[in-house]
Amino acid sequence: IPKYPPVIEDLSAIFDEKTPVADITAEVKKIGDPLVKNVQIVDIFTSEQIGRGKKSITLRLTYQKPDETPSQEEVTRYREIISREISRIFKAQVRK
């Protein structure tokens, strides 16, 4: 059991339907290292409303440090980096 609690938040983005979920989670873990300790898929949604050939994926990110609870500034900075990079790499549209 970790001594310091994690910060957990969800991040949703629209991806091309053919983009493998495993590629997305692996890339988010790599981008978020060392603060992001876990990436889980919470939801995958497809609908004509988000576009033909598109899927919306909600990721649950667990931010954790061994020596203290991550600050809100650190979490915000990492979320912005992750959002920017998945937009660039996967041409994803991050949902607000």
URZI-V34812 format. One line per field, one symbol per residue. phi: phi as a letter, one per 30 degrees, with the letter a starting at -180 (. if undefined). burial: # if it has 24 or more other ideal C-beta (glycine too) atoms within 12 Angstrom, else .. A space follows every 50 residues. Layout:
phi: ???
burial: ???
This chain:
phi: .ddcddccbcbcacbdeddddddddddddddddcddcabbdcabbbaddc kdicbcbccccccabdcadedddddddddddddddddddchdcdcd
burial: .....##.#.######..#.#..##.###.##..###.#.#..#...... ...######.####.....#....#..##.###.##...#.#.#..
